[in-house]
């Protein structure tokens, strides 16, 4: 589960670090920014059991996004995490 997004605000191209637990590649297959029904896959640049770093993608528009993960379970699930990222221009 993700717990802290640092920084909590970023622009396209910025690297965002999200910390928590059970975030390793054995648990998290992909990471998305979610706003309403829009899911934007992010480019993960580093991943460990307690940290995921990703780049804010160019498709992200201004606004508040939830961070969603796709699990690696036998039946993969998209799970919205309790952290938010505010994208600015």
RODO-2510 file (C-alpha; in nm, 4 decimals, decimal comma):
residues 89
     n   res          X          Y          Z
     1     x     0,0000     0,0000     0,0000
     2     x     0,1252     0,3469    -0,0890
     3     x     0,1308     0,5951     0,1958
     4     x     0,3303     0,9083     0,1015
     5     x     0,3736     1,0901    -0,2315
     6     x     0,6802     1,3175    -0,2427
     7     x     0,6460     1,5726    -0,3800
     8     x     0,2656     1,5838    -0,3726
     9     x     0,2698     1,8230    -0,6686
    10     x     0,4565     1,7942    -0,9963
    11     x     0,4781     1,8851    -1,3633
    12     x     0,5124     1,6705    -1,6731
    13     x     0,8561     1,5080    -1,6683
    14     x     0,9075     1,5410    -1,2908
    15     x     1,0128     1,2341    -1,0935
    16     x     0,7696     1,1481    -0,8131
    17     x     0,8585     0,9140    -0,5260
    18     x     0,5855     0,7191    -0,3510
    19     x     0,6680     0,5220    -0,0391
    20     x     0,4794     0,2522     0,1442
    21     x     0,4907    -0,1246     0,1697
    22     x     0,4494    -0,4234    -0,0636
    23     x     0,5486    -0,2129    -0,3662
    24     x     0,8080    -0,4495    -0,5178
    25     x     0,7888    -0,5942    -0,8683
    26     x     0,6578    -0,9160    -0,7156
    27     x     0,3428    -0,7278    -0,6040
    28     x     0,3031    -0,4275    -0,8386
    29     x     0,3096    -0,4830    -1,2163
    30     x     0,2187    -0,1322    -1,3357
    31     x     0,1359     0,2128    -1,1965
    32     x    -0,1242     0,4585    -1,3269
    33     x    -0,2402     0,8135    -1,2612
    34     x    -0,6202     0,8105    -1,2342
    35     x    -0,8590     1,1037    -1,2717
    36     x    -1,2247     1,0083    -1,3030
    37     x    -1,2401     0,7338    -1,5665
    38     x    -0,9027     0,8275    -1,7177
    39     x    -0,6061     0,5979    -1,6393
    40     x    -0,2618     0,7069    -1,7608
    41     x     0,0193     0,4533    -1,7357
    42     x     0,3382     0,6022    -1,5913
    43     x     0,6999     0,5164    -1,6639
    44     x     0,8389     0,3592    -1,3448
    45     x     1,2070     0,4529    -1,3153
    46     x     1,2823     0,2754    -0,9850
    47     x     1,0970     0,0199    -0,7745
    48     x     1,1644    -0,1579    -0,4467
    49     x     0,9548    -0,3171    -0,1725
    50     x     0,9018     0,0230    -0,0070
    51     x     0,9411     0,2795    -0,2885
    52     x     0,8212     0,3476    -0,6416
    53     x     0,9632     0,6352    -0,8463
    54     x     0,7907     0,7382    -1,1679
    55     x     0,7936     1,0155    -1,4232
    56     x     0,4816     1,2315    -1,4707
    57     x     0,3749     1,1435    -1,8285
    58     x     0,3130     1,4025    -2,1017
    59     x    -0,0519     1,2904    -2,1282
    60     x    -0,1230     1,4184    -1,7755
    61     x    -0,3227     1,7402    -1,7717
    62     x    -0,3596     1,9786    -1,4805
    63     x    -0,5532     1,8412    -1,1886
    64     x    -0,5554     1,6003    -0,8993
    65     x    -0,4798     1,2357    -0,9711
    66     x    -0,5104     0,9264    -0,7578
    67     x    -0,2330     0,6712    -0,7947
    68     x    -0,3528     0,3262    -0,8977
    69     x    -0,1539     0,0024    -0,9116
    70     x    -0,2054    -0,3130    -1,1147
    71     x    -0,1291    -0,6122    -0,8962
    72     x     0,0650    -0,9210    -0,9994
    73     x    -0,1851    -1,1592    -0,8367
    74     x    -0,3216    -1,4581    -1,0316
    75     x    -0,6195    -1,2374    -1,1160
    76     x    -0,4612    -0,8912    -1,1625
    77     x    -0,6534    -0,6068    -1,0005
    78     x    -0,6393    -0,2294    -1,0348
    79     x    -0,6309    -0,0862    -0,6822
    80     x    -0,6558     0,2871    -0,6183
    81     x    -0,4120     0,3929    -0,3471
    82     x    -0,4831     0,6462    -0,0673
    83     x    -0,2349     0,9033    -0,2059
    84     x    -0,2916     1,1909    -0,4472
    85     x    -0,0703     1,3805    -0,6906
    86     x    -0,1542     1,7328    -0,8070
    87     x    -0,0259     1,7918    -1,1627
    88     x     0,0470     2,1526    -1,2583
    89     x     0,1804     2,3175    -1,5757
***
